[in-house]
Amino acid sequence: MAIFLDSGDIAEIKRFKRMGVIRGVTTNPTILKKDGLGRGKTALRELEKTIADIISPLPLSVEVTGNRKKQMLEQAREFAAWAENINVKVPIHGPEGELFNLEVVYELENRYDIRVNVTACMSAQQGLLAALAGATYVSIFGGRINNMGHSSIDELTRLRDLIDDQGLKTKIIAGSTREILNVVEWLEAGAHIVTVTPAILEGMIRHPYTAETVKMFLRDAG
């Protein structure tokens, strides 16, 4: 699967979709705020439905914004009904360490047949528990792990080994990408998918020596 685009910018999503290099899109409230989404459920619904239609059948992640079990379940069911390729992001636990989030994950996957992306994981142990709860995806925030002085590569390798050893079907998403180097090194470490911003993806494509070489070819041809 390789690369998901972290963006709510329609123009950027269309541009990279035309290139054929993305395998999905992820959004969260912070991304959407940065990309200029207005407040309110109507604005969110219209944007996410538009993105889902643009990238179909590729997956789109939409994050719940509530912090109560009933609210998260209701939001998740509503979001998933917007389009067949929408999966729902649920944090591994709440802001005060609330533990019912995994109950939500288990119920969504097993009772409602809704694909869940468990987000904001910072360790292999959190990722393993999300996988055991039945999550389709588990998102490890590699950049934040590195910022805390720990090795994102070690955590990704451990989690991939655990998921493979246990025969679990969960796909690992490595997110919070800070550097272009992260993309390949995280895939090599065992992530199935890495999320990237448009700027990171552009940086992966462009290389100064490529530009120099193309200029030489064009000069010599003319």
N, C-alpha and C positions, 0 to 999 in steps of 0.2 A: 504494500500500500504506500509506504514511503513518506509522502509529504501531504500534510493538511495545511491550508492557509488560515492564519489567524486574522480575520478581517470581517468588518461589516460594511466595507466600502464596495458598492456594487460595481463601479468602474474597474477597480483592481481585481475583483473576483472574475469578472468577464474577461479581462485581459489575460490572466494566467490560465483560465479555463481554455481560452483559444489556443494557448501554447501546448495544452495537453500534459502539463507537468504536475498538476495537483490531483489528489485523490480524495479530497473532501475539504470541508470548511468548518472551522470552529469559531464560536462567538461566546462572549461573556459580557456582563454588564459594563465592565471597564473598557473593553474593546469597543463596544457600541457607543459608549459615552464619548470616547476619543474620536470616533468616526462621525460624531455629530447627530446621533439618533436622539429625537425628542423623547420626552417622558410619556409614559402611558402605554397601556396594553395594546391599543389600536395601532400605534406606531410600531411597536415591537412585532405584532402579528403580521402587519403588511410587509415589513422589511424581511422577516425570516421566511415568510411564504415566497417572497420574490427570490431570495437567495436559493431556497430549496428548489424552486422551479428552474433557475439558471443552471444549477449543478447536477440536477437529477440525471441518473440515479445515484450519484455519489452522496455520501452521508453529510449531514449538517448537524452540528451540536448546538443546542439551545439550553441555556442554564436557568434553573429555577432561581427565584429571587426571595422565596420565603424561608423561614427558619422554624416552622412547626410542621410536624409530620403530616397532618391533614392537608395543610396548605401546599406542601411540596407534592403530595400525591395528586391533588387537584390540578396544580399547575402543570405537572408532568403529563398528565392525561390530556389536558387541553393542548399543550405544545405539540405532543405527538400526533394529535388529530389534524394539525395544520397541513402536514404533508407526510407521505409514506417514508421519505428518506430522512426524516428528522429523528435524531436520538436526543436524549435528555441528559444534561449534566447535573450531577448531584455531588456536592462536596463530601469528602470522606467523613467529616464530622462538623458540628456547628461551631460558631465563634467562641463559645464558652466550653467547648469540648463535649457538647451533647452527642449522645451515641445512637440516637434513633435513626440517623441517616442511612445506616446499612439496612435497617428494617425497610426503609423506603425503597432502597435499591432492590432488595430481595423480592419485595411485593410487586414492584413495577416489572421486573424481568419475568417472574414466575406466575403472577396472577393476571397481569394485564398485557403481557407479551410486548413490553415496551423496551427498546434498546437503551441502555444506560451507559453513560460515560462518567465514571467516578473521578472527580477532579480534586485538585489541591493536595495530592498525595506527595509527601516529602521523604518517604522511605520505602524500602522493599517490603517491610512488614505491613505497612498500610496497604500497599498494592496487592499483597497476597490475600489479605482479608477481603478486599473489594472483589477480587477474582473469585474467592470462595463463595461470596454472596451472590455470584452469578453475573457480575457486570460484564457487558460486552467489551467495554474499553476501560482502562484505568490510566489516568493521566498523572505522570510523575513530573514535578516541576524541577527539571534538572538545573536551570539557572539559579533558582533560589537555594537548592541544595549546595551548589558550588559557593554561593555567596555566604553560606554559613560555615564554610571551611571544610565541608565534607565532599566526597567524590561522587558526582552524579553517575559516572561510569560504573563504579562499584555497585551502587544501588540498582542500576538498570541490569547489570549482569546477574546479580543475585536474584532479582525478581524474575528475569527471563528463565533462569535455571529452575526456580521454584515452580513457575507456571508449566514449564515443559515436563518437569518430573512428576507433577501432580495430574498431568493430562488435562489441564484446564484450557478452555477455548478463548479466554480473555486476551485481547490485543493491547499491547503496551503503547501508550502515546507519551513521548517525551516532549515536554513543553517548557515554557519560560526560556525560550532560546535567546541567548545573549550574543553569541558570536557565530559567524558562518561556519567555523570549525566544528561547532557543536553538532551540526546536522549529520555529517558522516560519522563522527566518532560515536554518537549515540546510536545510530543504526548499527554500527559495528559491534556496539556493546550489547545489543539485543532488543532495542526498541523496534517495534513493528512500524511505527509511524513517528515522525517528528513534525511538530507544528512550527510554522515560520511566519513572520510578518512579511508584507510585501517588500520592505527594505532588505530583509535578509535574503529573500528569494532573488531579488535583483542582484545582490552581491554575489550569490552563487553563480549567476550566469556570466557576469562581467569579469574580465581579467585584463590587466594592462598590456600584457604580452600578446594576447589575442588581438586587441585593438591595434597594437604596433604591427603585427603580422599582416592583418587585413589591409592596413594602410600601405604596406609594402607591396602586397599583391595588386592592389588597385593602381598604385603608381607604376609598377612594372608592366601592367596590362595596357596602360594608356599612353 
